[in-house]
Amino acid sequence: MALTNAIAAYEDCDKLFERALESEKGIRVCLGQNSKAARYLQMRLNHYRTLLREESRRQYDRTDPQYGKSIYDKLYCRLSEDTTGEWWVYIDPAGQEFAMIAIEEIE
């Protein structure tokens, strides 16, 4: 299924990403028992970020820290099916799936 490259077509994705950024642990979106719709939303979210990265390459110089980046890169989009067969798209901060106990330098 081809996705459009028109950024304006992803207003829903932008709203979901913004809401996830505002939340400490992220958000989740239920798509009922429709796994295809869940995968499609996940695909759209990731494609939208790709378009934003391309746009930032046009807007910023290579030396700028924002070059080739999206403000949503720190969010992770994953799928999960619950025990009742409902499909969810989770949008949460990357690295949240595990707890780091300690970080040490190697000597």
Secondary structure, DSSP 8 states (H G I E B T S, - for coil): ------GGGGHHHHHHHHHHHHSSS-EEEE-TT-HHHHHHHHHHHHHHHHHHHHHHHHHS-TTSTTTT--TTTTEEEEEEE-TTS-EEEEEEETTTTS---------
